[in-house]
């Protein structure tokens, strides 16, 4: 699948998680990609000064989807549901042009099934997406044949709203309107750092 719209980026993201496909997952994130931890999420303390980058994201996916880590087994299955319609709005970050930058808000229910139990994440997540002719590429992406392409969209930033109590509270970037599901206390950041 080639994500040809902001909505299709979110749908491709969902497909990669459900199919636990780390190779396809590499085709979602720009060279300057960053994950923004939920406000108040202690799992993100280390990354307050050292951002979570594309390298971190792909390593985490390899470990969670397929290989595991020395201390954590890989998932046996994953279900990722969007429990409301995806919402697309202009990217509210400074100096972003809505022709090339959009914000996709998703209300997520994630269940990661492991040999020893299930981890569940509920709540809003925010994908800041960029059109391919404005996306930053790494050398390995270019070597794989990716190039500026106005018909393709990428994730430039992903912000976790899991612990959010009000729109944009304390986040490094303004995040979208809060239509939150109840938080169950487990965050994307915890899952990511556990499998990094």
Secondary structure, DSSP 8 states (H G I E B T S, - for coil): ----SHHHHHHHHHHHHHHT-HHHHTTSEEEEEEEE--TT-GGGSGGGTS-EEHHHHHHHHHIIIII--SSS---SEEEEEE-S--EEEE--STT--TTTEEEEEEEEEEEEEETTEEEEEEEEEEEEEEEGGG----HHHHHTT----TT-EEEEEEEE-TT-SSTTTT-SS-----------S--HHHHHHHH-
